[in-house]
Amino acid sequence: MKVIIAGGGIGGLTLALSLHAAGIGVELHEAAPEPRPLGVGINLQPHAMRELTELGLGERVLAAGVPTRELLYLNRHGEEIWREDRGLHAGYRWPQVSIHRGELLMLLLAAARERFPEAIHLGSRGIAVESDAAGATLLLAGGGMARGDAVVAADGIHSATRAQWFPDEGPPRWNGSILWRATAEHPGFLTGRSMFQAGTNDVKFVCYPIRAATADRPALINWIAEKRVDPATPWAREDWNRPGTIEDFLPLFTRWEWPWLSVPELIRRTGAVWEFPMVDRDPLPRWTHGRATLLGDAAHPMYPIGSNGASQAIIDARVLAFHLATAGEVAAGLAGYEAARRPATAALVEANRRAGPDRVLDIAEARAPEGFGASGREVFLPRAELEAIAQGYKRIAGFEPAALNARPSYSARSRTAV
């Protein structure tokens, strides 16, 4: 079997590595002539780190990022709403890792170049897919084509293949939130491996280290400032290359001065800031057409809530490779993949539209707008209620600790498949 992949992002590269590990032929086409480490920080949840570890990349990823120790939710006064252990400290067999998105991409590309360099085609953009009973073809810009037993479109939220199959879908859906994302060198805060989300879903600040502090250099802190406006406001197309302006959002955070961190001071330490509207798309009725299917943001773009976007693309890749390797033939493999992943990711898209676990921020604001004060958080927000919200989201997203630890591996060697 040979699979053609359109798109060399995190999902596409993970799929290529997974197929190769399963003994399946692969050919990857990426539009960029030479991928660059763009973007800012992301989180890899334990279910994604499990998959990268089983691909032999766990130590590399851990060395390039920071294992998250704890997650905190705070109100705008800096008071603690909820705190929970993460990764190994929460009983998982794998860590949660915060890492620069570009570093992860380059790490995956380097691994692919080590293992199957001849199968990677850069500066090669897929523009359409054709499928028949014998196989599938990826049509390339400039008139070329790539033929295989199946084609997987992992070409992002503006997927050419998705647009081919659903031409009336229109642009991504924007919820009115604008994100300003950046990194800044800083001495660090709390444990040095802490992540926090603070404020409300109208005005929010998210912060975590993606490079640990050493004797020679400070930590590198990833932060996200978020503001919600009227969704009817015109806004530019989302990408990673649009500079933002600190003055557009800094006034929202000037009073966020806490004993262990000055948010405005952290913002002022920053160089380049990137502006990004929070968008997703409605879940699709199907991903697979003949011998071609969608993966990652091409299949299920979702709001960046709950630290799940990249992790879900990684899970897609591993599940697809597993089903293709074990189903016995392509159609059954694609059907098994879609049955496993489409309902699960549709539920997650909807959960993120309801703010996922971040809704505790709005609950706290509604019940204690002036803060908890001497009464304490428990009066306004019982621990059992917060625990139920956190655990419920983990179940939807597929990283409830006991279930993940017990689940069989997605690693597989290919059986006869045509």
JOSULGI-V305897 format. One record per pair of residues at least 6 apart in sequence whose ideal C-beta (glycine too) atoms are under 8 Angstrom apart, sorted by the first residue. I is the first residue (numbers start at 1). GAP is how many residues later the second one is. D is the distance in Angstrom with one decimal. If there is no record, write none. Layout:
{{I/GAP/D} {I/GAP/D}}
This chain:
{{1/23/5.1} {1/24/6.3} {1/148/4.8} {1/149/7.5} {1/323/6.7} {1/329/6.9} {1/413/6.6} {1/416/4.6} {1/417/6.7} {2/22/7.3} {2/23/3.6} {2/24/7.0} {2/25/6.7} {2/146/4.2} {2/147/5.4} {3/12/7.8} {3/16/5.5} {3/21/6.1} {3/22/6.9} {3/23/5.5} {3/24/7.5} {3/145/5.6} {3/146/6.6} {3/147/5.0} {3/148/7.4} {3/149/6.1} {3/321/6.9} {4/23/5.1} {4/24/8.0} {4/25/7.1} {4/132/7.0} {4/133/7.8} {4/134/4.8} {4/142/4.7} {4/143/7.3} {4/144/4.1} {4/146/7.2} {4/147/4.6} {4/148/7.3} {5/7/5.0} {5/10/5.8} {5/11/5.7} {5/21/6.6} {5/22/7.0} {5/23/4.5} {5/24/6.8} {5/146/7.7} {5/147/5.1} {5/149/5.9} {6/6/7.4} {6/23/5.6} {6/120/3.3} {6/123/7.7} {6/132/5.5} {6/145/6.8} {6/146/7.1} {6/147/4.8} {6/148/6.4} {6/149/4.9} {6/154/7.5} {6/155/6.6} {7/22/7.7} {7/23/6.5} {7/24/7.8} {7/119/7.3} {7/146/6.7} {7/147/3.8} {7/148/3.8} {7/149/6.3} {7/152/7.8} {7/289/7.7} {7/291/7.1} {8/8/8.0} {8/20/5.6} {8/21/7.5} {8/22/3.0} {8/24/7.2} {8/27/6.3} {8/101/7.0} {8/112/7.3} {8/114/7.3} {9/96/6.8} {9/145/6.5} {9/146/8.0} {9/147/6.4} {9/287/6.9} {9/288/7.8} {9/304/7.5} {10/91/7.6} {10/94/6.4} {10/95/6.1} {10/98/6.5} {10/286/7.3} {10/300/5.1} {10/303/5.5} {10/304/6.7} {11/143/4.5} {11/284/5.2} {11/285/3.1} {11/286/7.2} {11/302/3.3} {11/303/7.0} {11/305/6.1} {11/306/5.6} {12/16/6.2} {12/18/7.2} {12/140/7.7} {12/142/3.6} {12/143/7.7} {12/283/7.3} {12/284/7.4} {12/305/7.8} {13/15/7.3} {13/92/7.3} {13/95/3.9} {13/96/6.1} {13/98/7.9} {13/99/5.6} {14/37/7.3} {14/38/7.6} {14/41/7.5} {14/94/6.4} {14/299/6.9} {14/300/5.0} {14/303/3.9} {14/304/7.1} {15/11/7.9} {15/137/6.2} {15/139/6.3} {15/280/6.3} {15/301/7.6} {15/302/3.8} {15/305/6.3} {15/306/6.3} {16/10/4.8} {16/12/4.8} {16/96/5.6} {16/100/7.4} {16/103/7.1} {16/104/7.8} {17/38/5.3} {17/40/7.8} {17/91/6.9} {17/94/6.1} {17/95/6.0} {17/98/6.9} {17/300/7.9} {18/33/7.8} {18/37/6.6} {18/299/5.3} {18/300/5.3} {18/302/7.6} {18/303/3.6} {18/304/7.8} {18/392/7.8} {19/6/7.6} {19/7/4.5} {19/302/4.9} {19/305/7.1} {19/306/7.9} {20/6/5.6} {20/92/8.0} {20/95/5.7} {20/96/5.4} {20/99/7.9} {21/34/6.2} {21/300/7.5} {21/390/6.8} {22/299/5.1} {22/300/7.3} {22/302/7.3} {22/303/3.9} {22/389/7.6} {22/390/5.1} {22/391/5.9} {22/392/5.1} {23/302/7.0} {23/390/5.2} {23/391/3.9} {24/297/7.0} {24/300/6.1} {24/301/6.2} {24/390/5.0} {24/393/7.6} {25/94/7.8} {25/123/7.6} {26/90/6.6} {26/93/5.3} {27/92/5.1} {27/94/7.0} {27/119/5.7} {27/121/6.5} {28/84/7.2} {28/91/6.0} {28/92/5.3} {28/93/6.6} {29/92/4.8} {29/95/4.1} {29/96/7.1} {29/97/5.5} {29/109/6.4} {29/111/6.6} {29/117/6.2} {30/90/7.4} {30/91/7.0} {30/92/5.3} {30/93/7.8} {30/94/6.6} {31/92/7.2} {31/93/7.0} {31/94/3.7} {31/95/7.7} {31/110/7.8} {31/124/7.7} {32/90/6.4} {32/91/7.1} {33/89/5.6} {33/90/3.9} {34/88/6.2} {34/89/8.0} {35/70/6.2} {35/71/7.1} {35/74/6.0} {35/87/7.3} {36/66/6.9} {37/63/6.8} {37/64/7.8} {37/65/2.6} {37/66/5.9} {37/68/6.4} {37/69/5.2} {38/63/7.4} {38/64/5.3} {38/67/8.0} {38/202/4.6} {38/203/7.2} {39/61/7.2} {39/62/3.5} {39/63/5.2} {39/66/7.9} {39/201/5.1} {39/235/8.0} {40/60/6.9} {40/61/6.4} {40/141/4.5} {40/142/6.4} {40/143/5.7} {40/182/5.5} {40/184/7.9} {40/234/6.7} {41/57/5.8} {41/58/6.9} {41/59/5.8} {41/60/6.8} {41/140/7.9} {41/142/6.6} {41/167/6.7} {41/169/4.3} {41/181/2.9} {42/56/7.5} {42/57/6.4} {42/58/7.8} {42/59/4.8} {42/62/7.0} {42/265/7.4} {42/267/7.3} {42/268/5.0} {43/25/6.9} {43/53/6.3} {43/54/7.3} {43/55/5.3} {43/56/7.9} {43/152/7.3} {43/165/7.2} {43/264/3.6} {43/267/7.9} {43/268/7.5} {44/8/7.2} {44/17/6.9} {44/21/7.5} {44/52/6.7} {44/53/4.7} {44/54/7.8} {44/55/6.5} {44/60/7.5} {44/266/6.6} {44/267/5.8} {44/270/7.5} {45/51/5.7} {45/262/6.2} {45/263/6.6} {45/266/4.5} {45/352/7.3} {45/354/5.0} {46/41/5.9} {46/46/4.0} {46/47/7.6} {46/48/4.4} {46/49/6.7} {46/50/5.6} {46/353/5.6} {46/355/7.7} {46/358/6.2} {47/47/7.8} {47/264/6.4} {47/268/6.2} {47/350/7.9} {47/351/5.6} {47/352/4.3} {47/357/5.3} {48/262/6.9} {48/263/3.7} {48/266/4.4} {48/267/6.6} {49/9/6.5} {49/12/6.9} {49/38/7.9} {49/45/4.2} {49/46/5.7} {49/47/6.9} {49/48/5.9} {50/43/7.2} {50/44/4.6} {50/354/6.9} {51/263/5.3} {51/264/6.6} {51/266/7.7} {51/267/4.5} {51/359/6.6} {52/6/5.7} {52/9/5.4} {52/262/6.8} {53/41/6.0} {54/264/7.9} {54/355/6.1} {54/356/7.3} {54/357/5.1} {55/56/7.6} {56/55/7.8} {57/50/7.0} {57/51/7.5} {57/54/5.9} {58/36/7.4} {60/47/5.6} {60/51/7.6} {61/36/5.8} {61/38/6.5} {61/43/6.8} {61/46/6.6} {62/33/6.6} {62/35/6.0} {64/35/5.7} {64/36/7.6} {64/39/5.0} {64/40/7.2} {64/43/6.0} {65/32/4.3} {65/33/5.5} {65/34/3.2} {65/35/7.5} {65/38/7.4} {65/39/7.8} {65/145/6.0} {65/146/7.7} {66/31/6.8} {66/32/4.9} {66/33/7.4} {66/127/5.7} {66/142/7.6} {66/143/4.9} {66/144/5.9} {66/145/6.6} {66/146/5.3} {67/20/5.7} {67/21/7.1} {67/28/4.2} {67/29/6.8} {67/30/5.7} {67/126/6.2} {68/18/4.6} {68/19/5.6} {68/27/7.3} {68/28/4.3} {68/29/6.9} {68/30/5.6} {68/125/5.8} {68/126/7.7} {68/127/5.4} {68/140/6.8} {69/16/7.3} {69/17/6.6} {69/18/7.5} {69/20/6.0} {69/122/4.8} {69/123/7.9} {69/124/3.8} {69/125/6.1} {70/13/6.2} {70/14/6.8} {70/15/5.7} {70/16/5.9} {70/19/7.2} {70/120/7.7} {70/121/6.4} {70/123/7.4} {70/124/5.3} {70/125/7.2} {71/12/7.2} {71/13/5.5} {71/15/5.3} {71/123/7.8} {71/124/5.0} {71/125/7.2} {71/126/7.7} {72/8/6.1} {72/9/7.9} {72/10/7.1} {72/11/4.9} {72/118/7.8} {72/122/6.4} {72/123/7.2} {72/124/4.2} {72/125/7.5} {73/7/7.6} {73/8/4.2} {73/9/4.3} {73/10/7.7} {73/123/7.2} {73/124/5.5} {73/125/7.4} {73/284/7.9} {73/285/7.7} {73/287/5.3} {73/288/6.1} {73/291/7.7} {74/6/6.0} {74/7/6.2} {74/122/5.7} {74/123/7.3} {74/124/3.9} {74/125/7.8} {75/6/6.0} {75/123/7.0} {75/124/7.3} {75/286/7.3} {75/289/5.1} {75/290/6.6} {75/293/7.2} {75/296/6.2} {75/297/7.6} {76/122/6.6} {76/123/4.8} {76/124/7.1} {76/127/7.3} {76/180/6.8} {76/289/7.5} {77/293/8.0} {77/294/4.2} {78/120/7.1} {78/178/7.1} {78/180/3.7} {78/181/7.8} {79/292/5.4} {79/293/5.3} {79/298/7.1} {80/297/6.7} {81/279/5.6} {81/280/7.0} {81/283/4.8} {81/296/6.4} {81/300/6.4} {81/305/7.3} {82/278/5.7} {82/299/7.7} {82/304/4.7} {82/308/7.0} {84/6/6.8} {84/306/6.1} {85/6/8.0} {86/10/4.7} {86/109/7.3} {87/7/7.2} {87/8/4.0} {87/9/3.8} {87/10/7.7} {88/6/7.5} {88/7/5.2} {90/311/6.1} {91/310/4.7} {91/311/7.8} {91/314/7.5} {92/307/7.8} {92/309/5.4} {92/312/6.6} {92/313/6.6} {93/311/7.9} {93/312/5.2} {96/211/8.0} {98/97/6.7} {98/110/4.9} {98/111/6.4} {98/112/4.9} {98/124/6.9} {99/111/5.7} {100/83/7.5} {100/110/5.2} {100/111/7.8} {100/120/7.9} {100/122/7.6} {101/209/7.1} {104/206/7.4} {109/11/7.7} {112/7/7.8} {112/8/5.8} {113/7/6.4} {121/25/7.8} {124/16/5.7} {124/17/7.8} {124/20/7.4} {125/15/6.5} {125/16/4.3} {125/35/8.0} {126/12/4.7} {126/13/7.0} {126/14/6.1} {126/15/7.8} {126/20/8.0} {126/27/7.0} {126/29/6.2} {126/34/6.2} {126/35/7.1} {127/12/5.5} {127/13/6.7} {127/14/5.3} {127/33/5.2} {128/10/7.8} {128/11/4.4} {128/32/6.5} {128/33/7.1} {128/36/5.4} {129/7/6.3} {129/8/7.0} {129/9/5.9} {129/10/7.1} {129/22/5.1} {129/24/6.6} {129/32/5.0} {129/35/6.6} {129/160/7.6} {129/163/4.6} {130/6/6.8} {130/7/4.5} {130/9/6.7} {131/6/7.6} {131/20/7.3} {131/158/6.3} {131/159/3.0} {131/160/4.6} {131/161/5.0} {132/158/7.1} {132/159/7.7} {135/12/6.1} {135/13/6.0} {135/14/5.1} {135/15/7.4} {135/156/6.1} {136/11/7.6} {136/12/6.3} {136/13/7.2} {136/14/5.5} {136/15/4.1} {136/154/6.5} {136/155/4.0} {136/156/4.9} {137/8/5.3} {137/9/6.9} {137/10/5.0} {137/11/7.9} {137/14/7.1} {138/7/6.5} {138/8/4.6} {138/9/8.0} {138/10/7.8} {138/13/5.0} {139/6/5.4} {140/6/6.7} {149/142/6.7} {149/181/5.3} {149/268/7.7} {149/269/6.9} {150/141/4.7} {150/142/6.6} {150/143/7.4} {150/174/7.2} {150/180/5.1} {150/183/7.9} {150/184/6.7} {151/10/7.8} {151/140/6.8} {151/141/4.2} {151/142/7.8} {152/140/7.3} {152/141/5.8} {152/142/7.5} {152/143/5.3} {152/168/6.8} {153/6/5.3} {153/7/7.4} {153/8/3.5} {153/9/6.7} {153/139/6.9} {153/140/7.3} {153/141/5.1} {153/142/6.9} {153/145/5.0} {154/140/7.7} {154/141/4.4} {154/142/5.1} {154/144/5.9} {154/159/7.5} {154/163/7.8} {155/6/6.7} {155/143/5.5} {156/140/7.4} {156/141/4.8} {156/142/6.0} {157/15/5.8} {157/81/7.2} {157/122/7.2} {157/124/7.0} {157/140/4.6} {157/141/7.3} {157/144/4.4} {159/135/6.7} {159/138/7.6} {159/139/3.6} {161/131/6.9} {161/133/6.6} {161/137/6.7} {162/7/7.4} {162/122/7.8} {162/132/6.0} {162/136/5.3} {162/137/7.7} {163/6/7.1} {165/124/5.7} {166/118/6.8} {169/112/7.0} {169/113/7.9} {171/66/7.8} {172/66/6.9} {172/107/3.8} {172/108/6.5} {172/109/5.5} {172/129/6.5} {173/106/6.1} {173/107/5.7} {173/108/6.1} {173/109/6.8} {174/57/5.9} {174/61/6.2} {174/103/5.1} {174/104/6.9} {174/105/4.9} {175/53/7.6} {175/56/6.1} {175/103/5.5} {175/104/7.5} {175/105/7.8} {175/128/6.8} {175/178/7.4} {176/52/5.0} {176/53/5.4} {176/54/6.1} {176/55/3.6} {176/57/7.3} {176/102/7.9} {177/24/7.7} {177/49/5.6} {177/50/7.0} {177/51/4.7} {177/52/7.8} {177/100/7.2} {177/101/4.0} {177/126/8.0} {178/48/7.0} {178/49/5.4} {178/50/7.7} {178/51/6.6} {178/57/7.3} {178/71/8.0} {178/97/6.6} {178/98/7.5} {178/99/5.8} {178/100/7.3} {179/45/5.5} {179/46/7.3} {179/47/5.3} {179/96/7.3} {179/97/4.6} {179/98/7.3} {179/99/5.9} {179/125/7.4} {180/44/7.1} {180/45/4.5} {180/46/7.7} {180/64/4.6} {180/66/7.7} {180/68/7.3} {180/69/5.4} {180/93/5.3} {180/94/7.2} {180/95/5.6} {180/96/7.8} {181/41/7.6} {181/42/7.4} {181/43/5.0} {181/92/7.2} {181/93/5.1} {181/94/8.0} {181/95/6.1} {182/40/7.7} {182/41/6.1} {182/62/7.9} {182/85/7.9} {182/88/4.5} {182/89/7.5} {182/90/6.6} {182/91/4.4} {182/92/6.6} {183/27/6.8} {183/37/5.4} {183/38/6.5} {183/39/5.2} {183/40/7.4} {183/87/7.2} {184/36/7.5} {184/37/5.4} {184/39/6.9} {184/82/5.8} {184/83/7.6} {184/85/4.1} {184/86/4.3} {184/87/7.7} {185/32/7.4} {185/33/4.6} {185/34/7.1} {185/35/5.9} {185/36/7.5} {185/84/6.6} {186/32/5.8} {186/33/5.7} {186/34/7.8} {186/35/4.6} {186/80/5.9} {186/83/6.1} {187/26/6.5} {187/31/5.4} {187/32/6.8} {188/21/6.2} {188/24/7.9} {188/25/4.9} {188/30/7.1} {188/31/4.2} {188/33/7.4} {189/18/7.8} {189/32/8.0} {189/71/5.3} {189/72/4.6} {190/6/7.9} {190/70/6.0} {192/17/6.7} {192/20/6.4} {192/21/6.3} {192/27/6.8} {193/16/6.6} {193/19/7.3} {194/14/7.2} {194/15/8.0} {195/11/7.8} {195/12/7.1} {195/13/3.7} {196/10/7.3} {196/11/5.6} {196/12/7.4} {197/7/6.4} {197/8/7.5} {197/9/4.9} {197/161/6.2} {197/164/6.8} {198/6/6.8} {198/7/5.0} {198/8/7.8} {198/9/7.9} {198/58/7.3} {198/65/7.9} {198/163/7.6} {199/6/5.7} {199/27/8.0} {199/162/6.3} {200/161/5.0} {200/162/5.4} {200/165/4.8} {201/25/7.8} {201/27/6.8} {201/154/5.2} {201/157/6.0} {201/158/7.3} {201/160/6.0} {201/161/5.5} {202/25/7.3} {202/26/4.6} {203/23/7.0} {203/24/5.9} {203/25/7.5} {203/49/5.2} {203/50/8.0} {204/20/7.7} {204/21/7.6} {204/22/4.2} {204/154/7.5} {204/157/6.8} {205/18/6.8} {205/19/7.2} {205/20/5.7} {205/21/7.4} {205/48/6.2} {205/51/6.8} {205/58/5.8} {206/17/6.7} {206/18/4.2} {206/20/7.3} {207/14/6.3} {207/15/7.2} {207/16/4.6} {207/17/7.6} {207/54/7.7} {207/56/7.9} {207/59/7.3} {208/13/7.3} {208/14/5.8} {209/10/4.6} {209/11/6.6} {209/12/5.4} {209/13/7.3} {210/10/5.5} {210/11/7.5} {210/12/4.8} {211/8/6.0} {211/9/3.6} {212/7/5.9} {213/6/4.0} {221/45/6.5} {223/43/6.3} {223/44/7.2} {223/47/7.7} {225/24/4.9} {225/27/7.3} {225/28/6.8} {225/42/7.1} {226/52/7.5} {227/22/5.7} {227/25/6.3} {235/42/4.9} {236/6/6.4} {236/41/7.5} {238/38/5.6} {238/39/5.3} {238/41/5.6} {239/37/7.8} {240/34/6.3} {240/36/7.5} {241/33/7.6} {242/32/6.5} {242/33/5.2} {242/34/7.5} {243/29/6.4} {243/30/6.7} {243/31/6.6} {243/32/7.0} {244/29/4.1} {244/30/5.9} {244/31/3.4} {245/28/7.1} {245/30/8.0} {246/21/6.2} {246/22/7.4} {246/24/7.1} {246/27/5.9} {248/27/8.0} {250/14/6.4} {250/17/5.7} {250/18/7.7} {253/10/4.8} {253/11/5.5} {253/14/6.6} {254/10/5.2} {256/6/7.7} {256/7/3.8} {256/8/6.6} {257/6/7.3} {257/7/7.3} {278/25/5.4} {278/26/6.8} {279/22/6.9} {279/24/7.7} {280/21/5.0} {280/22/5.0} {280/23/5.3} {280/69/6.0} {280/72/7.2} {280/73/7.3} {281/19/7.7} {281/20/5.0} {282/67/7.8} {283/17/6.6} {283/59/7.5} {283/62/7.3} {283/63/3.7} {283/66/5.5} {283/67/7.5} {284/10/7.7} {284/15/7.1} {284/16/7.9} {284/58/7.5} {286/52/7.2} {286/56/7.6} {287/6/5.0} {287/7/4.5} {287/12/5.2} {287/51/5.1} {287/54/8.0} {287/55/5.7} {288/6/7.8} {288/46/4.8} {288/47/7.0} {288/49/7.8} {288/50/5.2} {291/39/5.6} {291/40/7.3} {291/43/7.1} {293/6/7.8} {293/27/7.4} {293/41/5.3} {293/44/6.8} {293/45/6.6} {295/18/6.8} {295/21/4.8} {295/22/6.5} {295/25/6.4} {296/16/7.4} {296/17/3.5} {296/20/5.7} {296/21/7.7} {297/12/7.3} {297/16/6.8} {299/17/6.9} {299/42/7.7} {299/43/7.5} {299/46/6.9} {300/12/6.9} {300/42/7.7} {300/45/3.9} {300/46/7.0} {300/48/7.5} {300/49/5.9} {301/8/7.9} {301/48/8.0} {302/6/7.0} {302/7/6.1} {302/10/7.3} {302/43/7.4} {302/46/6.1} {302/47/4.7} {302/50/5.0} {303/46/7.9} {303/49/4.3} {303/50/6.6} {305/47/4.3} {305/50/6.3} {305/51/4.4} {305/52/7.7} {305/53/5.5} {306/42/7.9} {306/45/7.7} {306/46/6.4} {306/50/4.2} {306/51/5.7} {306/52/7.3} {306/87/5.9} {306/91/6.0} {308/40/6.5} {308/44/7.5} {308/89/5.4} {311/86/7.9} {311/88/7.8} {312/33/6.0} {312/36/6.8} {312/85/7.8} {315/26/7.4} {315/83/6.7} {316/21/7.8} {316/25/5.6} {316/29/7.7} {318/92/4.2} {319/18/5.6} {319/21/5.3} {319/22/5.6} {319/91/6.1} {320/13/7.7} {320/14/7.9} {320/17/4.4} {320/21/7.7} {321/89/7.3} {321/91/7.1} {322/88/4.3} {322/89/7.5} {322/90/4.9} {323/9/7.7} {323/10/4.4} {323/11/7.4} {323/13/3.8} {323/14/4.5} {323/17/7.2} {324/6/6.9} {324/9/3.8} {324/10/7.5} {324/13/7.4} {324/90/7.6} {324/93/6.4} {325/8/7.6} {325/87/4.1} {325/88/6.5} {325/89/4.4} {325/90/6.6} {325/92/7.2} {326/7/7.7} {326/86/5.2} {326/89/6.2} {327/6/3.8} {327/8/7.9} {327/9/5.5} {327/90/6.8} {328/87/6.0} {328/88/6.8} {328/89/6.0} {329/88/5.5} {329/89/5.9} {330/87/6.4} {330/88/7.1} {333/84/6.7} {344/54/6.5} {347/49/5.5} {348/48/5.8} {348/49/5.7} {351/42/6.5} {351/45/5.0} {351/46/7.6} {355/6/7.8} {355/7/6.8} {356/37/5.3} {357/32/5.8} {357/33/5.6} {357/36/4.4} {359/30/6.8} {360/21/7.3} {360/26/6.0} {360/29/5.8} {363/18/6.6} {364/13/7.9} {364/16/6.9} {364/17/6.1} {367/13/4.4} {367/14/6.8} {368/12/4.6} {368/13/8.0} {372/7/7.3} {372/8/6.2} {391/9/6.8} {394/6/4.5} {394/7/7.5} {395/8/7.6} {398/6/7.3}}
